[in-house]
Amino acid sequence: MTELNPDRVRRAIVEHTRRLAESAAAAGPGAAVPTAPEWTITDLVEHVGQTQNWVAEIIERRITDPAQLPTEAAVLPTDPREWQAWLSDSAQRVASACSDDALDAPVFNPAGDGRTGTRFWMSSMLNEAVVHGFDAANAAGRPADIDADVAAALISNHLAMLTSPTWEMQRSESAHAIRGTGQTLQWLATDTADDAGAWFVERRPGGATWRPGTRQADVTVTGPAQSLLLTMTRRLPLAGVTDISIDGDTDVVQHWLDNTAHVAG
């Protein structure tokens, strides 16, 4: 399993937000976002900038009580020519909030898992910048490039969310649908070192679980980490990704994808 060091995460948040802003400018404010069908580019930019500022405030104020979460959202500039600077500021603010001093500070973690709040939010903000960065690039007809280590870390984060203690409260239909009677599936990245890109999922009656590494599985999905991530977050259709191979029961994988609701945004 790939875990990025904090500085790598902070730099990646800023970099992928910069790319997102450039793609948004190329697409134009009224452009539709095919991978987020209810959104325009304006909606996407507003969502990312507001979320980054919102999370930065949570960490800056060391909020531990969900009842005290910020209620006011940052205001998107009315002039699209100001959006790139606005996003640059929001990305830098959240990256700075996730300082080394904040990493283990008491901060609310909505997943309720073993991560500190700041480490949870760092992964979430990286996910937002990367996956919505793909959305913006796709809307603009531009290529998207996600480094294998970043994609692998986000796959781990994705699975951590789906199997977190609070997932059933957040997405009860998803939590119930991905239960099973022992069905197993695994995802293998072809462009990461050793076992850094291997994830094994077991669907149990009490809920789905995952762990790093390889096992004998009912179905194995293999491909570059970027393609795996974009497929798992439902940005690319399983059948349409040419660099992914499936060994085993495709229906098991498709059912998992159809019922895993954790997507960015």
C-alpha positions in Angstrom: 0.0 0.0 0.0 1.3 3.4 -0.9 1.4 6.1 1.7 2.6 9.5 0.7 4.7 11.6 3.0 2.9 14.8 4.1 5.0 17.2 2.0 4.3 15.1 -1.1 0.5 15.4 -0.4 0.7 19.1 0.2 2.6 19.8 -3.0 0.2 17.5 -4.9 -2.9 19.3 -3.6 -1.5 22.6 -4.9 -0.2 21.2 -8.2 -3.4 19.4 -9.1 -5.5 22.4 -8.1 -3.4 24.5 -10.5 -4.0 22.0 -13.3 -7.7 22.0 -12.5 -7.8 25.8 -12.7 -6.1 25.8 -16.1 -8.5 23.2 -17.4 -11.5 25.2 -16.1 -10.2 28.3 -17.9 -9.8 26.3 -21.1 -13.3 24.8 -20.9 -15.1 28.0 -19.9 -17.5 28.7 -17.0 -20.6 27.4 -18.7 -19.1 24.1 -20.0 -20.8 20.9 -19.0 -18.8 18.4 -16.9 -19.5 15.0 -18.5 -18.1 13.0 -15.6 -20.3 15.0 -13.1 -23.4 15.4 -15.3 -25.3 17.9 -13.0 -22.4 20.3 -12.9 -21.0 23.1 -15.0 -17.4 24.2 -14.8 -18.6 27.0 -12.6 -20.1 24.5 -10.1 -16.9 22.5 -10.1 -14.7 25.5 -9.4 -17.0 26.8 -6.7 -17.2 23.3 -5.0 -13.4 22.8 -5.0 -12.5 26.2 -3.7 -15.2 26.3 -1.1 -14.3 22.8 0.2 -10.6 23.7 0.5 -11.4 26.8 2.4 -13.9 25.0 4.6 -11.5 22.2 5.5 -8.6 24.7 6.1 -10.8 26.4 8.7 -11.6 23.1 10.4 -7.9 22.4 10.8 -6.8 25.9 11.6 -9.4 26.1 14.4 -8.7 22.5 15.5 -12.4 21.7 15.5 -13.2 18.4 17.1 -17.0 18.8 17.6 -19.0 18.3 14.4 -21.6 20.7 15.8 -19.0 23.4 15.5 -18.1 22.9 11.8 -18.0 26.1 9.7 -21.4 27.2 8.3 -20.3 29.9 5.9 -18.8 29.2 2.5 -16.1 31.1 0.7 -17.5 33.2 -2.1 -16.6 32.4 -5.7 -15.5 35.5 -7.6 -18.0 36.6 -10.2 -15.3 37.2 -12.8 -14.0 33.9 -14.1 -10.7 35.6 -14.8 -10.1 35.6 -11.0 -10.8 32.0 -10.5 -7.3 30.7 -11.0 -5.9 33.0 -8.3 -8.9 32.2 -6.0 -8.2 28.4 -6.4 -4.5 28.9 -5.9 -5.2 30.7 -2.7 -7.6 28.1 -1.4 -5.2 25.2 -2.3 -2.3 26.9 -0.6 -4.4 27.7 2.5 -5.5 24.1 3.0 -2.0 22.8 2.3 -0.6 25.2 4.9 -3.2 24.3 7.4 -2.0 20.7 7.1 1.3 21.6 8.5 3.5 19.1 10.3 2.4 20.6 13.6 -1.2 19.9 12.7 -0.8 16.3 11.6 -1.5 14.7 14.9 -3.5 17.5 16.5 -7.1 16.8 17.7 -9.3 17.5 14.6 -12.7 16.0 13.7 -12.5 12.9 11.4 -15.9 12.1 9.9 -14.7 8.7 8.8 -14.2 7.7 12.4 -11.3 5.5 11.5 -7.8 5.3 12.9 -6.5 8.4 11.2 -6.1 11.7 12.9 -8.5 14.4 11.5 -5.8 16.3 9.7 -4.5 13.2 8.0 -8.0 12.2 6.9 -8.6 15.7 5.5 -5.3 15.7 3.7 -6.3 12.6 1.8 -9.7 13.9 1.1 -8.4 17.2 -0.3 -5.9 15.4 -2.5 -8.8 13.3 -3.7 -10.8 16.4 -4.5 -8.0 18.1 -6.4 -7.1 15.0 -8.4 -10.5 13.5 -9.3 -12.1 16.9 -9.9 -9.0 17.8 -11.8 -9.7 14.9 -14.1 -13.3 16.2 -14.4 -12.1 19.6 -15.5 -9.6 18.2 -17.9 -12.2 15.9 -19.5 -14.6 18.8 -19.9 -11.8 20.8 -21.6 -10.7 17.9 -23.8 -7.3 18.0 -22.2 -5.2 15.0 -21.0 -5.0 14.2 -17.3 -1.8 12.8 -15.8 -1.9 11.3 -12.3 1.4 9.9 -10.9 1.2 6.3 -9.9 2.0 6.9 -6.3 -0.6 9.6 -6.0 -3.3 7.4 -7.7 -2.3 4.4 -5.5 -2.6 6.5 -2.3 -6.1 7.6 -3.4 -7.2 4.1 -4.1 -6.2 3.3 -0.5 -8.2 6.3 0.7 -11.2 5.3 -1.4 -11.3 1.9 0.1 -10.7 3.2 3.6 -13.8 5.4 3.2 -16.0 2.6 1.9 -15.1 0.4 4.8 -14.9 3.1 7.5 -17.0 2.9 10.7 -19.2 5.7 9.6 -19.8 4.7 6.0 -23.2 3.1 6.8 -24.4 6.3 8.3 -23.3 8.4 5.4 -24.2 6.0 2.5 -26.4 3.2 3.9 -27.5 1.9 0.5 -23.9 1.5 -0.5 -22.8 -0.1 2.8 -25.5 -2.7 2.5 -25.1 -3.4 -1.2 -21.3 -4.2 -0.9 -21.8 -6.7 1.8 -21.6 -10.3 0.8 -21.0 -13.9 1.8 -17.2 -14.0 1.3 -16.9 -12.8 -2.3 -13.4 -11.4 -3.0 -11.9 -9.1 -5.5 -8.5 -7.4 -5.8 -7.0 -4.5 -7.6 -3.4 -4.7 -8.9 -1.5 -1.7 -10.2 1.1 -2.4 -12.8 3.2 0.7 -12.3 4.0 0.7 -8.6 6.9 -0.8 -6.8 6.5 -4.3 -5.2 3.2 -4.7 -3.4 2.6 -0.9 -3.1 -0.3 -1.2 -5.6 -2.2 -4.3 -4.4 -5.6 -4.1 -2.6 -7.7 -7.1 -1.6 -11.4 -6.7 -0.8 -13.6 -9.2 1.0 -17.4 -8.8 1.1 -18.6 -10.2 4.4 -22.1 -10.3 5.9 -21.1 -7.6 8.4 -19.6 -5.3 5.8 -16.8 -5.1 3.3 -13.2 -5.1 4.4 -9.9 -4.5 2.6 -6.2 -4.9 3.2 -3.1 -4.3 1.2 -1.4 -7.2 -0.6 -2.5 -10.0 -2.9 -4.5 -13.1 -2.2 -6.4 -15.7 -4.2 -9.6 -13.8 -5.3 -12.8 -14.4 -7.3 -11.8 -11.6 -9.6 -8.6 -9.5 -10.2 -8.5 -6.2 -11.9 -5.1 -5.2 -13.2 -3.9 -2.0 -14.8 -2.0 1.3 -14.2 -2.9 3.0 -10.9 -4.4 6.0 -12.7 -6.8 3.8 -14.7 -7.8 1.8 -11.6 -8.5 5.0 -9.6 -10.6 6.6 -12.3 -12.5 3.4 -12.8 -13.1 3.0 -9.1 -14.3 6.6 -8.7 -16.6 6.0 -11.8 -14.9 8.5 -14.0 -14.1 5.9 -16.6 -16.4 2.9 -17.5 -14.9 -0.5 -16.7 -15.7 -1.8 -20.2 -14.1 1.3 -21.9 -10.7 1.3 -20.3 -8.3 -0.5 -22.7 -5.3 -0.8 -20.3 -7.2 -2.7 -17.7 -7.6 -6.5 -17.7 -10.0 -8.6 -15.7 -9.3 -12.1 -14.6 -12.4 -13.7 -13.1 -16.1 -12.8 -12.6 -16.6 -9.4 -14.2 -20.1 -9.1 -12.7 -18.5 -9.1 -9.2 -16.4 -6.0 -10.1 -19.3 -4.2 -11.9 -21.6 -4.8 -9.0 -19.0 -3.3 -6.7 -18.5 -0.2 -8.9 -22.3 0.3 -9.3 -22.7 0.3 -5.5 -19.7 2.2 -4.2 -20.9 5.7 -3.9 -17.7 7.4 -2.6 -16.8 9.7 -5.4 -15.1 13.1 -5.0 -17.5 15.9 -4.3 
